Amino acid sequence: MSATHRVVRIANPHYARSGTKSYVYALNKYKFNPTKNGPYFMANKVRRQGKFGRLKLILGKGHKERVLQKKTLATGKSGNVTADDQQNDSEYLCQVQIGTPAKTFSLDFDTGSSDLWVFSSELPKSTSTSGHTVYNPTQSSSAKPVSGASWKISVRHLFSPYPAPHSSLTCPQYGDGSSASGNVYSDTISLGGLTIKNQEVELAKKLSSEFASGAGDGLFGLAWPSINTVTPTPAKTPVQNAIAEGVISQGLFTAHLSSYREEGNTDGTSFYTFGAIDTSVPGADSPFYTPVDNSQGFWQFDSTTASVNGQSIARSGNTAIADTGTTLALVDDQTVEAIYAAIPGSSYNDQQQGYVFPQTVTPDQLPVVKFAVGSQEFALPKESLAFADNGDGTWYGGVQSRGDMDMDILGDSFLKGVYAIFDVANTQFGVVQRPDPTGATLGGSGSTSGAGN
C-alpha cells in the first residue's frame, strides 16, 4: 500500500526537436488564434451534413469547425496543413503493461488529455503497425468488451467555441479530417508494479497517418475524465480506478521531468510515480500546494503573477494548465515580450512564428523567469529558454505566445524546473522547486533528443 510505483520516461532516440513544429502542435491541440504574425492560423469552416450527395450543400445542416491553415507570408495565399508541418512524435515514452498475459506498450504520458488508447488488432491492414506493440483483446484472458462504448479523438479542445468531446460533431485535427477512433475494452494494466484492474482501454480501429507516424504505441491521458472521449460514459482515469480499487496509499501521481543535461544521471532520471511522492527528491517532503479547478478537465490553477529578473508582472485573474504533453510554455504576450526584451539580440521571427535569440548568448546573460503556481512563483531552467536549434545560429525560445487563449499552458519547458505533484484525491497541484541544471553553455539543448510534442 505504501510503495512508490515509479515509471521511468525513456528518451525516444528518433525524436528531432523543431521549435516551429512544436508550436504548431500546441496551436492545433488547443485551437487558439495566434496574436503574433506567422504562417499558421486557425480558420473557421462550415461542414454541411445532408442525406443525398450534392443536396448536402443545400439541405444539409452545417456546423463550424476550427481548421489549422498555413499561409505564404509573401502572397497571403493559404491552404491545409500537412502532418509534416507539426511535431507528431513524442520526445519521451513510458512503458505500461496491458492484458493477461501482459504485453508492454510504450505510451506518451499526457496530463493535457484524458484518453488511454493503443494500437490494436482491429486496425485495417492498410495501417502500418510495424515497430509497434499491438493490443489484441482475444489474446488477453482479462479483457472484456465495454458494451456500446466507443471513442474518437480529433484534437478538439474546450478553448474552442465548438462542440465538447461528447457531442456527435467532430473537429478534425487537419483540414483533411484526420482522427483516431475505435472500440473500448476493460482490462488489467500495470505501471511501475502497480496493478489496476478493470481499466477502460481504447482500441484504435481507425488511425490516421498523423496519429500513426510517431514512435509510441498510443497515449496515456492523465487529465480529468470530463474530457475523455469515450461515449456514452467517459472512462475513469487509471489513478481514479486505483483509488477506487484501494491499491494505492495516496491518490496522486507525480512527474519528475529531467533536462537534457541530467539524462543518464541517477539524480536526474525522468520519471513518474503513482500512489506516493518520491521523498528522495530534495524538498519533496514539504511541497507547495494550490487548489485545482478541474471544471474544464485540466490541471488548472491560479497564476496571477510572473517575473523576469525579479521584475514582477501582474496578471490579474490569470490561470495556467500543467501539461506534460506539450513541450513549450505558452503565456500571455505581455510576459513573453518582457522575457525576450531581457535576452540580448532576441527578436520575433515571422517565418518561424516564434521568438528567437542568438546562440552566442551565454546562460549568465539569460533572465531568471518565474511563473506563479497559486501564490508562489517557481523558476524554469535557463536552458529551457533555448528550446531548439534553428540551424541558422539562433535558438527557438522555449516560452512563446499563447495567442488569444485566456490561460497559460505550462509544458515541459516549465515542468523540467520543478517536481510536480498531481493530487487527484484532494484536487490540488503540488510543486517543489528544483536546482537549475544549466551549465556554462547552452550547447546541446537543441539536439535531436529532447518532452511531449
HELIX and SHEET records of a PDB file:
HELIX    1   1 GLY A   19  TYR A   30  1                                  12    
HELIX    2   2 GLY A   53  LEU A   55  5                                   3    
HELIX    3   3 LYS A   56  LEU A   59  1                                   4    
HELIX    4   4 ALA A   83  ASP A   85  5                                   3    
HELIX    5   5 PRO A  137  GLN A  139  5                                   3    
HELIX    6   6 SER A  209  ALA A  212  1                                   4    
HELIX    7   7 PRO A  225  ILE A  227  5                                   3    
HELIX    8   8 PRO A  238  GLU A  245  1                                   8    
HELIX    9   9 THR A  266  GLY A  268  5                                   3    
HELIX   10  10 ASP A  333  ALA A  341  1                                   9    
HELIX   11  11 PRO A  363  GLN A  365  5                                   3    
HELIX   12  12 LYS A  382  LEU A  385  5                                   4    
HELIX   13  13 ASP A  412  LEU A  415  1                                   4    
SHEET    1   A 9 LYS A 144  ILE A 153  0                                        
SHEET    2   A 9 ALA A 180  LEU A 191 -1                                        
SHEET    3   A 9 TYR A  92  ILE A  98 -1                                        
SHEET    4   A 9 HIS A   5  ALA A  11 -1                                        
SHEET    5   A 9 PHE A 271  PHE A 274 -1                                        
SHEET    6   A 9 LEU A 252  HIS A 256 -1                                        
SHEET    7   A 9 VAL A 418  ASP A 423 -1                                        
SHEET    8   A 9 GLN A 428  GLN A 433 -1                                        
SHEET    9   A 9 PHE A 288  PRO A 291 -1                                        
SHEET    1   B 3 TYR A  40  GLN A  49  0                                        
SHEET    2   B 3 LYS A  61  LYS A  71 -1                                        
SHEET    3   B 3 SER A  78  ASN A  80 -1                                        
SHEET    1   C 6 LYS A 144  ILE A 153  0                                        
SHEET    2   C 6 ALA A 180  LEU A 191 -1                                        
SHEET    3   C 6 LEU A 194  LEU A 207 -1                                        
SHEET    4   C 6 LEU A 116  PHE A 119  1                                        
SHEET    5   C 6 GLY A 218  GLY A 221 -1                                        
SHEET    6   C 6 LYS A 103  ASP A 110  1                                        
SHEET    1   D 5 GLN A 300  ASP A 302  0                                        
SHEET    2   D 5 THR A 319  ALA A 322 -1                                        
SHEET    3   D 5 MET A 407  LEU A 410  1                                        
SHEET    4   D 5 ALA A 329  VAL A 331 -1                                        
SHEET    5   D 5 VAL A 399  SER A 401  1                                        
SHEET    1   E 4 GLN A 311  ALA A 314  0                                        
SHEET    2   E 4 THR A 305  VAL A 308 -1                                        
SHEET    3   E 4 VAL A 369  VAL A 373 -1                                        
SHEET    4   E 4 GLN A 376  ALA A 379 -1                                        
SHEET    1   F 4 SER A 347  ASN A 349  0                                        
SHEET    2   F 4 GLY A 354  PRO A 358 -1                                        
SHEET    3   F 4 THR A 394  GLY A 397 -1                                        
SHEET    4   F 4 ALA A 386  ASP A 389 -1                                        
END                                                                             
